[in-house]
Amino acid sequence: MLTETTRQTVQHLVAAQKHVPGALLPILHDIQDALGYIPAQALGNIAQALNLSRAEVHGVVSFYHFFRHEPAAAQVVQICRAEACQSMGAEALWAHACSRLQTQGGTSADGAVTLEPVYCLGLCSSSPAMVVDDKLHARVDADKFDRLVAAAGSAA
């Protein structure tokens, strides 16, 4: 169930873009920017406004890893899992991050950090790469991961 504020936010953002050709992705980006995720309860409203089926909207939201289904924690860590990063140790880095944050991806048990996979951060020559709270970092290993996450957590 959407709160009244969330429902109004979604309605406003949909109304602002629904007449633009190819409006679905811009609307989804606007909603995620405003709310931090795409509420499942909003999919029907978006679909109706764009004359699409709910399944079509759900298909787009679930296809792109960028879109969240739940709000993220205050700290967001994204680890690149594309081929170049995989070849330079991203799988071991992901395993370390999961172990350290006690999650298999998603929000940590304490709710402090959301760990997300991403598929190319554009730092292939300096892989493995990750993002901590919108800041890119290259050549990340387990020690660097620990330092970056600790520093970001203490700054929050």
DSSP file with accessible surface (Angstrom, degrees, kcal/mol):
  #  RESIDUE AA STRUCTURE BP1 BP2  ACC     N-H-->O    O-->H-N    N-H-->O    O-->H-N    TCO  KAPPA ALPHA  PHI   PSI    X-CA   Y-CA   Z-CA
    1    1 A M              0   0  202      0, 0.0     2,-0.3     0, 0.0    40,-0.0   0.000 360.0 360.0 360.0 125.8    0.0    0.0    0.0
    2    2 A L        -     0   0   33     39,-0.1     2,-0.1     1,-0.1     0, 0.0  -0.582 360.0-119.8 -79.1 142.6    1.4    3.3   -1.0
    3    3 A T     >  -     0   0   82     -2,-0.3     4,-2.9     1,-0.1     5,-0.2  -0.380  29.9-109.5 -70.2 162.3    1.4    6.2    1.4
    4    4 A E  H  > S+     0   0   96      1,-0.2     4,-2.5     2,-0.2     5,-0.2   0.911 120.2  51.4 -62.3 -40.0   -0.6    9.2    0.2
    5    5 A T  H  > S+     0   0  100      2,-0.2     4,-2.3     1,-0.2    -1,-0.2   0.927 111.9  46.0 -62.9 -44.4    2.7   11.2   -0.3
    6    6 A T  H  > S+     0   0   24      2,-0.2     4,-2.7     1,-0.2     5,-0.2   0.928 111.9  51.3 -65.3 -43.1    4.2    8.4   -2.3
    7    7 A R  H  X S+     0   0   75     -4,-2.9     4,-2.7     1,-0.2    -2,-0.2   0.932 111.9  47.1 -60.0 -44.0    1.1    8.0   -4.5
    8    8 A Q  H  X S+     0   0  104     -4,-2.5     4,-2.6    -5,-0.2    -1,-0.2   0.891 110.4  52.6 -66.4 -38.0    1.0   11.7   -5.2
    9    9 A T  H  X S+     0   0   42     -4,-2.3     4,-2.5    -5,-0.2     5,-0.2   0.945 111.6  45.9 -62.1 -46.9    4.7   11.8   -6.0
   10   10 A V  H  X S+     0   0    0     -4,-2.7     4,-2.7     1,-0.2     5,-0.3   0.945 113.0  50.0 -61.6 -46.7    4.2    8.9   -8.5
   11   11 A Q  H  X S+     0   0  102     -4,-2.7     4,-2.6    -5,-0.2    -1,-0.2   0.917 111.5  48.5 -58.3 -45.0    1.2   10.6  -10.0
   12   12 A H  H  X S+     0   0  130     -4,-2.6     4,-1.9     1,-0.2    -1,-0.2   0.932 113.5  46.2 -62.3 -45.4    3.0   13.9  -10.4
   13   13 A L  H  X S+     0   0   25     -4,-2.5     4,-0.9     2,-0.2    -2,-0.2   0.883 113.9  48.1 -68.4 -37.8    6.0   12.3  -12.1
   14   14 A V  H >X S+     0   0    9     -4,-2.7     4,-2.1    -5,-0.2     3,-0.9   0.944 111.6  50.2 -66.4 -46.1    3.9   10.2  -14.4
   15   15 A A  H 3< S+     0   0   59     -4,-2.6     4,-0.3    -5,-0.3    -2,-0.2   0.866 105.9  57.4 -61.3 -34.9    1.8   13.2  -15.4
   16   16 A A  H 3< S+     0   0   68     -4,-1.9    -1,-0.2    -5,-0.2    -2,-0.2   0.774 123.5  20.1 -68.4 -24.8    4.9   15.2  -16.2
   17   17 A Q  H X< S+     0   0   48     -3,-0.9     3,-2.1    -4,-0.9    -2,-0.2   0.499  89.6 101.5-123.0  -6.7    6.3   12.8  -18.7
   18   18 A K  T 3< S+     0   0   84     -4,-2.1     5,-0.2     1,-0.3    -3,-0.1   0.747  84.2  51.9 -63.6 -20.5    3.4   10.6  -19.9
   19   19 A H  T 3  S+     0   0  159     -4,-0.3    -1,-0.3     2,-0.1    -2,-0.1   0.528  86.7 100.7 -91.9  -2.7    3.0   12.4  -23.2
   20   20 A V  S X  S-     0   0   68     -3,-2.1     3,-1.0     1,-0.1     4,-0.1  -0.634  86.6-106.9 -81.1 131.6    6.7   12.2  -24.1
   21   21 A P  T 3  S+     0   0  124      0, 0.0    -1,-0.1     0, 0.0    -2,-0.1  -0.361 107.0  14.9 -57.4 136.0    7.4    9.4  -26.7
   22   22 A G  T 3  S+     0   0   68     -4,-0.1     3,-0.4     1,-0.1    -3,-0.1   0.875  83.1 158.7  67.4  39.9    9.1    6.5  -24.9
   23   23 A A    <>  +     0   0    7     -3,-1.0     4,-2.6    -5,-0.2     5,-0.3   0.665  46.4  83.6 -73.2 -17.4    8.1    7.9  -21.5
   24   24 A L  H  > S+     0   0   24      1,-0.2     4,-2.7     2,-0.2    -1,-0.2   0.931  92.5  42.7 -58.7 -52.5    8.4    4.7  -19.5
   25   25 A L  H  > S+     0   0   63     -3,-0.4     4,-2.7     1,-0.2     5,-0.2   0.939 114.8  49.3 -63.6 -45.0   12.2    4.8  -18.8
   26   26 A P  H  > S+     0   0   42      0, 0.0     4,-2.5     0, 0.0    -1,-0.2   0.916 112.7  49.3 -59.4 -37.9   12.3    8.5  -18.0
   27   27 A I  H  X S+     0   0    0     -4,-2.6     4,-2.7     2,-0.2    -2,-0.2   0.936 111.0  48.8 -65.0 -45.3    9.3    8.1  -15.6
   28   28 A L  H  X S+     0   0    0     -4,-2.7     4,-2.6    -5,-0.3     5,-0.2   0.914 112.1  49.0 -62.0 -41.5   11.0    5.1  -13.9
   29   29 A H  H  X S+     0   0   74     -4,-2.7     4,-2.8    -5,-0.2    -1,-0.2   0.926 111.3  49.9 -62.9 -43.2   14.2    7.1  -13.5
   30   30 A D  H  X S+     0   0   46     -4,-2.5     4,-2.1    -5,-0.2    -2,-0.2   0.905 111.6  48.3 -61.9 -42.6   12.3   10.0  -12.1
   31   31 A I  H  X S+     0   0    0     -4,-2.7     4,-3.2     2,-0.2     5,-0.5   0.938 113.1  46.9 -65.2 -44.1   10.4    7.8   -9.6
   32   32 A Q  H  X S+     0   0    7     -4,-2.6     4,-2.4     1,-0.2    -2,-0.2   0.905 111.7  51.4 -65.9 -38.2   13.6    6.1   -8.5
   33   33 A D  H  < S+     0   0  119     -4,-2.8    -1,-0.2    -5,-0.2    -2,-0.2   0.899 117.4  39.8 -61.5 -39.5   15.4    9.5   -8.1
   34   34 A A  H  < S+     0   0   56     -4,-2.1    -2,-0.2    -5,-0.2    -1,-0.2   0.887 132.9  20.4 -78.2 -40.3   12.5   10.8   -6.0
   35   35 A L  H  < S-     0   0   43     -4,-3.2    -3,-0.2     2,-0.2    -2,-0.2   0.611  95.7-120.7-106.8 -19.4   11.8    7.7   -3.9
   36   36 A G  S  < S+     0   0   24     -4,-2.4    36,-0.3    -5,-0.5     2,-0.3   0.390  88.4  30.9  90.6  -4.0   15.0    5.6   -4.1
   37   37 A Y  S    S-     0   0   49     -6,-0.4    -2,-0.2    34,-0.1    32,-0.2  -0.966  85.8-100.2-167.4 173.0   13.1    2.7   -5.7
   38   38 A I        -     0   0    2     30,-2.9     2,-0.1    -2,-0.3     5,-0.1  -0.916  39.2-136.9-107.5 105.5   10.1    1.7   -7.8
   39   39 A P    >>  -     0   0    0      0, 0.0     3,-1.8     0, 0.0     4,-0.5  -0.413   6.3-137.6 -63.7 134.0    7.2    0.6   -5.6
   40   40 A A  G >4 S+     0   0   51     29,-0.4     3,-1.3     1,-0.3     4,-0.4   0.857 104.1  61.8 -58.6 -33.1    5.5   -2.5   -6.9
   41   41 A Q  G 34 S+     0   0   99      1,-0.3     4,-0.4     2,-0.1    -1,-0.3   0.671  97.8  58.6 -69.3 -14.9    2.2   -0.8   -6.1
   42   42 A A  G <> S+     0   0    0     -3,-1.8     4,-2.3     1,-0.2    -1,-0.3   0.632  82.5  83.2 -87.2 -14.8    2.9    2.0   -8.5
   43   43 A L  H <X S+     0   0    5     -3,-1.3     4,-2.7    -4,-0.5     5,-0.2   0.880  88.8  51.2 -60.7 -40.6    3.3   -0.3  -11.6
   44   44 A G  H  > S+     0   0   27     -4,-0.4     4,-2.6    -3,-0.2    -1,-0.2   0.911 110.4  49.0 -62.8 -41.9   -0.4   -0.4  -12.3
   45   45 A N  H  > S+     0   0   64     -4,-0.4     4,-2.1     2,-0.2    -2,-0.2   0.903 112.9  47.5 -64.2 -42.0   -0.7    3.4  -12.2
   46   46 A I  H  X S+     0   0    0     -4,-2.3     4,-1.8     2,-0.2    -2,-0.2   0.940 112.6  49.6 -63.5 -46.7    2.2    3.8  -14.5
   47   47 A A  H  X>S+     0   0    4     -4,-2.7     5,-2.8    -5,-0.2     4,-0.6   0.929 110.8  49.1 -59.6 -46.3    0.9    1.2  -16.9
   48   48 A Q  H ><5S+     0   0  160     -4,-2.6     3,-1.0     1,-0.2    -1,-0.2   0.918 110.5  50.4 -61.6 -43.7   -2.6    2.7  -17.0
   49   49 A A  H 3<5S+     0   0   37     -4,-2.1    -1,-0.2     1,-0.2    -2,-0.2   0.826 117.3  39.9 -65.2 -30.6   -1.2    6.2  -17.7
   50   50 A L  H 3<5S-     0   0   31     -4,-1.8    -1,-0.2    -3,-0.2    -2,-0.2   0.347 110.7-117.4-100.8   4.6    1.0    4.9  -20.6
   51   51 A N  T <<5S+     0   0  153     -3,-1.0     2,-0.3    -4,-0.6    -3,-0.2   0.917  73.9 126.6  57.7  44.4   -1.6    2.5  -22.0
   52   52 A L      < -     0   0   59     -5,-2.8    -1,-0.2    -6,-0.2     2,-0.2  -0.795  65.1-100.4-119.1 168.0    0.6   -0.4  -21.3
   53   53 A S     >  -     0   0   53     -2,-0.3     4,-1.8     1,-0.1     5,-0.2  -0.566  28.2-119.5 -84.4 157.7    0.0   -3.6  -19.4
   54   54 A R  H  > S+     0   0  123      1,-0.2     4,-3.0     2,-0.2     5,-0.2   0.882 116.4  57.9 -61.5 -35.7    1.3   -4.0  -15.8
   55   55 A A  H  > S+     0   0   73      1,-0.2     4,-2.7     2,-0.2    -1,-0.2   0.878 102.7  52.9 -63.4 -37.2    3.4   -6.9  -17.1
   56   56 A E  H  > S+     0   0  102      2,-0.2     4,-1.7     1,-0.2    -1,-0.2   0.924 112.4  44.0 -64.3 -43.9    5.1   -4.7  -19.6
   57   57 A V  H  X S+     0   0    0     -4,-1.8     4,-2.6     2,-0.2     5,-0.2   0.941 113.9  50.1 -66.7 -44.8    6.1   -2.2  -16.9
   58   58 A H  H  X S+     0   0   86     -4,-3.0     4,-3.0     1,-0.2     5,-0.3   0.905 107.2  56.3 -59.6 -39.8    7.1   -4.9  -14.6
   59   59 A G  H  X S+     0   0   34     -4,-2.7     4,-1.6    -5,-0.2    -1,-0.2   0.899 109.5  44.7 -60.2 -41.1    9.2   -6.5  -17.4
   60   60 A V  H  X S+     0   0   38     -4,-1.7     4,-1.7     2,-0.2    -2,-0.2   0.940 114.2  48.9 -68.8 -45.3   11.2   -3.2  -17.9
   61   61 A V  H  < S+     0   0    1     -4,-2.6     6,-0.3     1,-0.2    -2,-0.2   0.919 116.2  42.6 -61.7 -42.0   11.7   -2.7  -14.1
   62   62 A S  H  < S+     0   0   61     -4,-3.0    -1,-0.2    -5,-0.2    -2,-0.2   0.764 108.7  59.8 -78.8 -22.2   12.9   -6.2  -13.6
   63   63 A F  H  < S+     0   0  144     -4,-1.6     2,-0.6    -5,-0.3    -1,-0.2   0.914  96.3  65.1 -70.8 -41.9   15.1   -6.3  -16.7
   64   64 A Y    ><  -     0   0  100     -4,-1.7     3,-1.2     1,-0.2    -1,-0.1  -0.726  68.9-155.3 -89.6 120.7   17.3   -3.4  -15.7
   65   65 A H  T 3  S+     0   0  124     -2,-0.6    -1,-0.2     1,-0.3    -2,-0.0   0.733  88.4  74.2 -62.5 -22.7   19.4   -4.0  -12.6
   66   66 A F  T 3  S+     0   0   94      2,-0.1     2,-0.4    -3,-0.0    -1,-0.3   0.851  79.2  82.9 -60.5 -36.1   19.5   -0.3  -12.0
   67   67 A F  S <  S-     0   0    7     -3,-1.2     2,-0.3    -6,-0.3   -30,-0.1  -0.568  71.6-147.7 -80.1 129.1   15.9   -0.2  -10.8
   68   68 A R        -     0   0   47     -2,-0.4   -30,-2.9     1,-0.1     4,-0.1  -0.700  12.4-158.6 -92.9 148.3   15.4   -1.1   -7.1
   69   69 A H  S    S+     0   0  103     -2,-0.3   -29,-0.4   -32,-0.2    -1,-0.1   0.537  82.5  31.5 -97.9 -13.1   12.3   -2.9   -5.8
   70   70 A E  S    S-     0   0  144    -34,-0.2    -1,-0.1   -31,-0.1   -32,-0.1  -0.961 100.3 -83.8-139.6 157.4   12.8   -1.7   -2.3
   71   71 A P        -     0   0   76      0, 0.0     2,-0.1     0, 0.0   -34,-0.1  -0.303  47.8-124.8 -60.8 144.8   14.4    1.4   -0.7
   72   72 A A        -     0   0   32    -36,-0.3     4,-0.1     1,-0.1   -35,-0.0  -0.469  25.3-100.8 -85.2 162.4   18.2    1.2   -0.4
   73   73 A A        -     0   0   17      2,-0.3    39,-0.2    -2,-0.1    -1,-0.1  -0.194  43.0 -94.9 -70.0 173.6   20.1    1.7    2.8
   74   74 A A  S    S+     0   0   95     37,-0.5     2,-0.5     1,-0.1    39,-0.1   0.840 116.6  50.6 -62.0 -31.7   21.8    5.0    3.6
   75   75 A Q  E    S-a  113   0A  12     37,-1.3    39,-2.7    81,-0.0     2,-0.5  -0.938  73.4-166.0-111.8 127.5   25.0    3.6    2.1
   76   76 A V  E     -a  114   0A  21     -2,-0.5    57,-2.9    37,-0.2     2,-0.5  -0.962   3.6-172.7-117.1 126.8   25.0    1.9   -1.3
   77   77 A V  E     -aB 115 132A   0     37,-3.2    39,-2.7    -2,-0.5     2,-0.4  -0.982   2.8-171.3-118.4 126.2   27.9   -0.2   -2.6
   78   78 A Q  E     -aB 116 131A  29     53,-2.8    53,-2.8    -2,-0.5     2,-0.5  -0.979   4.2-162.7-120.1 130.4   27.9   -1.4   -6.2
   79   79 A I  E     -aB 117 130A   0     37,-2.1    39,-2.0    -2,-0.4     2,-0.2  -0.953  22.6-122.8-114.0 129.2   30.5   -3.9   -7.5
   80   80 A C  E     +a  118   0A   3     49,-2.3    39,-0.2    -2,-0.5    49,-0.1  -0.502  28.1 177.4 -70.2 130.7   31.0   -4.4  -11.2
   81   81 A R        +     0   0   43     37,-3.1    38,-0.2    -2,-0.2    -1,-0.1   0.071  36.4 124.6-121.4  20.0   30.5   -8.0  -12.2
   82   82 A A  S  > S-     0   0   12     36,-0.3     4,-2.8     1,-0.1     5,-0.2  -0.254  78.6 -89.5 -75.4 173.3   31.1   -7.5  -16.0
   83   83 A E  H  > S+     0   0  150      1,-0.2     4,-2.5     2,-0.2     5,-0.2   0.850 122.2  49.3 -57.0 -48.1   33.7   -9.6  -17.8
   84   84 A A  H  > S+     0   0   33      1,-0.2     4,-0.7     2,-0.2    -1,-0.2   0.932 115.5  44.2 -61.8 -43.7   36.7   -7.4  -17.4
   85   85 A C  H >4>S+     0   0    3      1,-0.2     5,-2.5     2,-0.2     3,-0.8   0.893 111.1  54.8 -68.2 -38.0   36.2   -7.0  -13.7
   86   86 A Q  H ><5S+     0   0   90     -4,-2.8     3,-1.5     1,-0.2     5,-0.4   0.918 105.4  53.1 -59.3 -40.9   35.5  -10.7  -13.4
   87   87 A S  H 3<5S+     0   0   91     -4,-2.5    -1,-0.2     1,-0.3    -2,-0.2   0.704 110.6  48.5 -69.3 -16.1   38.8  -11.5  -15.0
   88   88 A M  T <<5S-     0   0  115     -3,-0.8    -1,-0.3    -4,-0.7    -2,-0.2   0.168 133.4 -77.5-110.8  14.5   40.6   -9.3  -12.5
   89   89 A G  T <>5S+     0   0   33     -3,-1.5     4,-2.2    -4,-0.1    -3,-0.2   0.615  82.0 135.6 109.9  13.2   39.0  -10.7   -9.3
   90   90 A A  H  ><S+     0   0    0     -5,-2.5     4,-3.1     1,-0.2    -4,-0.2   0.841  74.7  56.9 -65.1 -30.8   35.5   -9.2   -9.0
   91   91 A E  H  > S+     0   0   76     -5,-0.4     4,-2.4     2,-0.2    -1,-0.2   0.923 109.6  44.4 -67.1 -41.6   34.0  -12.5   -8.1
   92   92 A A  H  > S+     0   0   72      2,-0.2     4,-2.5     1,-0.2    -2,-0.2   0.891 113.8  51.2 -66.6 -37.9   36.3  -12.8   -5.1
   93   93 A L  H  X S+     0   0    5     -4,-2.2     4,-2.8     2,-0.2    -2,-0.2   0.928 109.8  49.6 -64.0 -42.7   35.6   -9.2   -4.2
   94   94 A W  H  X S+     0   0   23     -4,-3.1     4,-2.8     2,-0.2     5,-0.2   0.929 110.9  49.6 -61.1 -45.3   31.8   -9.9   -4.4
   95   95 A A  H  X S+     0   0   59     -4,-2.4     4,-2.4     1,-0.2    -1,-0.2   0.910 111.6  48.8 -61.3 -41.8   32.3  -12.9   -2.1
   96   96 A H  H  X S+     0   0   43     -4,-2.5     4,-3.2     2,-0.2     5,-0.2   0.931 111.7  49.1 -62.2 -45.4   34.3  -10.8    0.3
   97   97 A A  H  X S+     0   0    0     -4,-2.8     4,-2.8     1,-0.2    -2,-0.2   0.916 111.2  49.4 -62.2 -43.3   31.6   -8.1    0.3
   98   98 A C  H  X>S+     0   0    5     -4,-2.8     5,-1.8     2,-0.2     4,-1.0   0.919 114.5  45.3 -61.7 -43.5   28.8  -10.6    0.9
   99   99 A S  H  <5S+     0   0   91     -4,-2.4     3,-0.4    -5,-0.2    -2,-0.2   0.943 115.3  46.4 -65.3 -46.5   30.7  -12.1    3.7
  100  100 A R  H  <5S+     0   0  140     -4,-3.2    -2,-0.2     1,-0.2    -1,-0.2   0.890 121.3  36.8 -64.6 -39.8   31.7   -8.8    5.3
  101  101 A L  H  <5S-     0   0   20     -4,-2.8     8,-0.8    -5,-0.2     9,-0.3   0.477 104.6-127.7 -93.7  -3.9   28.2   -7.3    4.9
  102  102 A Q  T  <5S+     0   0  151     -4,-1.0     7,-0.5    -3,-0.4     2,-0.3   0.937  72.1 103.7  55.4  52.8   26.4  -10.6    5.7
  103  103 A T  S   <S-     0   0   20     -5,-1.8    -1,-0.2    -6,-0.2    -2,-0.2  -0.970  70.7-137.0-150.4 160.7   24.2  -10.4    2.7
  104  104 A Q  S    S-     0   0  163      1,-0.7     2,-0.1    -2,-0.3    -6,-0.1   0.013  88.4 -48.9-103.6  26.4   24.1  -12.2   -0.7
  105  105 A G  S    S+     0   0   27      1,-0.2    -1,-0.7    -7,-0.1     2,-0.2  -0.188 112.1  64.0 109.3 146.5   23.3   -8.8   -2.3
  106  106 A G  E    S-C  115   0A  32      9,-3.5     9,-3.1    -3,-0.1     2,-0.3  -0.665  99.1 -16.2 101.5-162.0   20.6   -6.4   -1.1
  107  107 A T  E    S-C  114   0A  56      7,-0.3     7,-0.3    -2,-0.2    -3,-0.1  -0.607  72.6-111.7 -86.8 137.9   20.6   -4.7    2.2
  108  108 A S    >   -     0   0    7      5,-3.4     3,-2.0    -2,-0.3    -6,-0.2  -0.147  32.1-103.7 -62.5 160.8   22.8   -5.9    5.0
  109  109 A A  T 3  S+     0   0   85     -8,-0.8    -1,-0.1    -7,-0.5    -7,-0.1   0.838 123.1  50.6 -58.1 -32.9   21.3   -7.5    8.1
  110  110 A D  T 3  S-     0   0  127     -9,-0.3    -1,-0.3     3,-0.1    -2,-0.1   0.502 109.6-124.1 -85.3  -2.4   21.9   -4.3   10.1
  111  111 A G  S <  S+     0   0   41     -3,-2.0   -37,-0.5     2,-0.2    -2,-0.1   0.540  81.6 110.6  77.6   7.7   20.2   -2.2    7.4
  112  112 A A  S    S+     0   0   44      1,-0.2   -37,-1.3   -39,-0.2     2,-0.4   0.797  73.6  33.6 -87.2 -29.5   23.3    0.1    7.0
  113  113 A V  E     -a   75   0A   8    -39,-0.1    -5,-3.4   -12,-0.1     2,-0.5  -0.985  58.6-153.5-134.7 136.9   24.5   -0.9    3.5
  114  114 A T  E     -aC  76 107A   6    -39,-2.7   -37,-3.2    -2,-0.4     2,-0.5  -0.956  15.8-158.1-107.1 124.3   22.9   -2.0    0.3
  115  115 A L  E     +aC  77 106A   0     -9,-3.1    -9,-3.5    -2,-0.5   -37,-0.2  -0.912  16.8 176.0-103.8 125.2   25.2   -4.2   -1.9
  116  116 A E  E     -a   78   0A  25    -39,-2.7   -37,-2.1    -2,-0.5     2,-0.3  -0.983  26.7-130.5-131.1 141.5   24.3   -4.3   -5.6
  117  117 A P  E     -a   79   0A  35      0, 0.0     2,-0.3     0, 0.0   -37,-0.2  -0.627  25.5-171.1 -81.5 146.3   25.9   -5.9   -8.6
  118  118 A V  E     -a   80   0A  24    -39,-2.0   -37,-3.1    -2,-0.3     2,-0.6  -0.950  21.5-133.0-132.0 158.4   26.3   -3.7  -11.7
  119  119 A Y  S    S-     0   0  113     -2,-0.3   -39,-0.1     1,-0.3   -36,-0.1  -0.680  78.5 -10.5-121.6  77.5   27.4   -4.7  -15.1
  120  120 A C        -     0   0   68     -2,-0.6    -1,-0.3     9,-0.1   -41,-0.0   0.621  44.4-171.9 101.6 117.0   30.1   -2.3  -16.3
  121  121 A L        -     0   0   40     -3,-0.2     9,-0.1   -39,-0.0    15,-0.0   0.296  54.0-109.0-105.5   2.5   31.2    0.9  -14.6
  122  122 A G  S    S+     0   0   60      1,-0.1     3,-0.2     7,-0.1     0, 0.0   0.659  93.6 107.4  78.9  16.7   33.4    1.9  -17.5
  123  123 A L    >   +     0   0   46      1,-0.1     3,-2.0    14,-0.1    -1,-0.1  -0.168  30.8 139.6-115.5  39.9   36.7    1.3  -15.6
  124  124 A C  G >   +     0   0   65      1,-0.3     3,-1.1     2,-0.2    -1,-0.1   0.835  69.6  53.1 -57.1 -36.7   37.6   -1.9  -17.4
  125  125 A S  G 3  S+     0   0  107      1,-0.3    -1,-0.3    -3,-0.2    -2,-0.1   0.625 115.9  40.9 -75.8 -10.4   41.3   -1.0  -17.6
  126  126 A S  G <  S-     0   0   22     -3,-2.0    13,-3.1    11,-0.0    -1,-0.3  -0.141 102.7-168.8-124.9  34.8   41.4   -0.5  -13.9
  127  127 A S    <   +     0   0   11     -3,-1.1     2,-0.1    11,-0.2    11,-0.1  -0.343  53.6  55.7 -81.0 161.7   39.3   -3.4  -12.7
  128  128 A P  S    S-     0   0   11      0, 0.0    12,-2.6     0, 0.0     2,-0.3   0.553  76.8-179.8 -76.9 151.9   37.8   -4.6  -10.5
  129  129 A A        +     0   0    1      9,-0.2   -49,-2.3    10,-0.2     2,-0.3  -0.821  12.2 176.2-121.4 156.9   35.8   -1.5   -9.9
  130  130 A M  E     -BD  79 137A   0      7,-2.4     7,-2.7    -2,-0.3     2,-0.4  -0.971  22.0-132.2-152.0 165.2   33.1   -0.5   -7.5
  131  131 A V  E     -BD  78 136A  12    -53,-2.8   -53,-2.8    -2,-0.3     2,-0.5  -0.979  12.6-168.8-121.1 132.5   31.0    2.5   -6.5
  132  132 A V  E >  S-BD  77 135A   8      3,-2.3     3,-1.4    -2,-0.4   -55,-0.2  -0.980  79.2 -24.1-121.5 113.5   30.5    3.7   -2.9
  133  133 A D  T 3  S-     0   0   63    -57,-2.9    -1,-0.1    -2,-0.5   -56,-0.1   0.916 128.5 -46.7  49.3  53.5   27.7    6.3   -2.6
  134  134 A D  T 3  S+     0   0  156    -58,-0.3     2,-0.5     1,-0.2    -1,-0.3   0.531 113.4 117.3  71.9   8.8   28.0    7.4   -6.2
  135  135 A K  E <   -D  132   0A 138     -3,-1.4    -3,-2.3     2,-0.0    -1,-0.2  -0.938  60.5-133.2-111.0 125.1   31.9    7.6   -6.1
  136  136 A L  E     -D  131   0A  87     -2,-0.5     2,-0.4    -5,-0.2    -5,-0.2  -0.468  21.2-172.5 -75.7 143.7   33.8    5.4   -8.4
  137  137 A H  E     -D  130   0A  29     -7,-2.7    -7,-2.4    -2,-0.2     3,-0.2  -0.999   5.8-156.7-137.2 138.1   36.8    3.4   -7.2
  138  138 A A        +     0   0   24     -2,-0.4   -11,-0.2    -9,-0.2    -9,-0.2  -0.692  66.6  22.7-113.4 162.6   39.2    1.3   -9.3
  139  139 A R  S    S-     0   0  167    -13,-3.1     2,-0.4    -2,-0.2    -1,-0.2   0.917  79.5-179.2  49.8  55.1   41.6   -1.6   -8.6
  140  140 A V        +     0   0    4    -12,-2.6     2,-0.2    -3,-0.2    -1,-0.2  -0.710  10.3 172.0 -90.6 130.0   39.6   -2.6   -5.6
  141  141 A D     >  -     0   0   89     -2,-0.4     4,-2.9   -48,-0.1     5,-0.2  -0.661  52.4 -83.9-120.1-175.8   40.7   -5.6   -3.5
  142  142 A A  H  > S+     0   0   36     -2,-0.2     4,-2.5     1,-0.2     5,-0.2   0.908 127.9  48.5 -59.7 -43.9   39.3   -6.9   -0.2
  143  143 A D  H  > S+     0   0  104      2,-0.2     4,-2.3     1,-0.2    -1,-0.2   0.927 113.4  46.4 -63.1 -44.4   41.5   -4.5    1.9
  144  144 A K  H  > S+     0   0   54      2,-0.2     4,-2.8     1,-0.2     5,-0.2   0.904 110.5  54.4 -65.6 -39.3   40.5   -1.5   -0.2
  145  145 A F  H  X S+     0   0    0     -4,-2.9     4,-2.6     1,-0.2     5,-0.3   0.950 109.0  47.8 -55.9 -50.5   36.8   -2.5    0.0
  146  146 A D  H  X S+     0   0   39     -4,-2.5     4,-2.3     1,-0.2    -2,-0.2   0.911 113.3  47.6 -59.5 -43.2   37.0   -2.7    3.8
  147  147 A R  H  X S+     0   0  153     -4,-2.3     4,-2.6     2,-0.2    -1,-0.2   0.925 113.5  47.1 -65.1 -44.1   38.7    0.8    4.0
  148  148 A L  H  X S+     0   0   35     -4,-2.8     4,-2.5     2,-0.2     5,-0.2   0.918 114.2  45.9 -65.8 -43.6   36.2    2.4    1.6
  149  149 A V  H  X S+     0   0   18     -4,-2.6     4,-2.5    -5,-0.2    -1,-0.2   0.918 114.3  48.6 -67.3 -40.5   33.1    1.0    3.2
  150  150 A A  H  X S+     0   0   64     -4,-2.3     4,-2.3    -5,-0.3    -2,-0.2   0.924 112.7  48.0 -64.7 -43.3   34.4    1.9    6.7
  151  151 A A  H  X S+     0   0   56     -4,-2.6     4,-1.5     1,-0.2    -2,-0.2   0.911 113.3  47.4 -64.3 -42.2   35.3    5.4    5.6
  152  152 A A  H  X S+     0   0   17     -4,-2.5     4,-1.1     1,-0.2    -1,-0.2   0.903 112.1  50.8 -65.9 -39.2   31.9    5.9    3.9
  153  153 A G  H  < S+     0   0   37     -4,-2.5     3,-0.2     1,-0.2    -2,-0.2   0.885 110.5  47.8 -66.8 -36.9   30.1    4.6    7.0
  154  154 A S  H  < S+     0   0  100     -4,-2.3    -1,-0.2     1,-0.2    -2,-0.2   0.779 110.5  52.9 -76.2 -23.1   31.9    6.9    9.4
  155  155 A A  H  <        0   0   87     -4,-1.5    -1,-0.2    -5,-0.2    -2,-0.2   0.698 360.0 360.0 -81.0 -20.5   31.2    9.9    7.1
  156  156 A A     <        0   0  103     -4,-1.1   -81,-0.0    -3,-0.2    -3,-0.0  -0.176 360.0 360.0 -73.9 360.0   27.5    9.1    7.1
